[in-house]
Every structure is written in C-alpha cells, then in structure tokens.
C-alpha cells in the first residue's frame, strides 16, 4: 500500500495513479479521492487495495498504520 495512497491533514484519502494488472494485461488506474463509508463501529473507513486484495481501513488509524 505504501506509495499508492496519500492522506491529507483533513483526513481525505487519495489513491494515486498507478499501473494495475488484470487478465487482459495492464492498465492505468487514475488518481481519485476515496469516498469514506461508516463502518459498523461508527468510524469512517475506506477500502484500500494492494496486490489484488482489498482491506477496509479506518481513517482515524491511517496515520498510525502508514
């Protein structure tokens, strides 16, 4: 995940532009601001992807995990 995402001091998470593989070869994934959702605990979370796997991460924990 390192180097694929940025987080602002306002808690906004941005997915950076990168090359991704799929069954037809590779393609460019454009950068975008991720839209958070509310988890079952009531905290905001975003789904981050790396190596083809998705992982929900609480936004308030991102500074600690990154």
N, C-alpha and C positions, 0 to 999 in steps of 0.2 A: 504494500500500500504506500510505502514511503516514496515520495516524489510524484505520486499520481493525484494527490489531493492537496488543497490549501484550505486553511481555516482563517477567517478574519477575527479581529478583536470583538466583532459584534456577534460572533457565533455562526456566521454564514460559511457553508462548506462548498467549495468549488472543485469539481472534477476537471483535471487538466487534460488538454488534448494529448492523445497518445495513439499508438498503433495497437490494434487488437486482432487476435486470430479468430477465425471461425472456420467452418468446414469448407468454405469456398476460397480460403486464402487469408489475406489480411485486409483490414480496412482502417480508416482513420475515425476515431471517436472524437467528436468535437467537445470543447470545454463547455461546461454549464454549471450553474448554481443548482445544487441539490435541494429538493423540497423536503423539509422535515415532516415527519408524522409523529403523532403522540403514541407512545408505547403503552403497554398495559400498566406500567408503573407510574404513568402520568408525565414522564420526561420526554422531551423531544429526541427523536433519533433519525438517522439517515442510514441507508443501506449502501455500504461500500463494497466494491468488487475488486478481487485480485486473483489472478491465475484461474479464472473461470468460476470462482466461488464467491458467494455473496455472504456478507456478515452485517447484521444490524449493529450500529454503534450509537450509544447515547452521546449527544452533542456535548453535554457538560463534562464528559470523560475524555474528549478528544485531546485536550492539552496534556493530559496525563499519559495517554496511550501512545501518542506520536513522539 
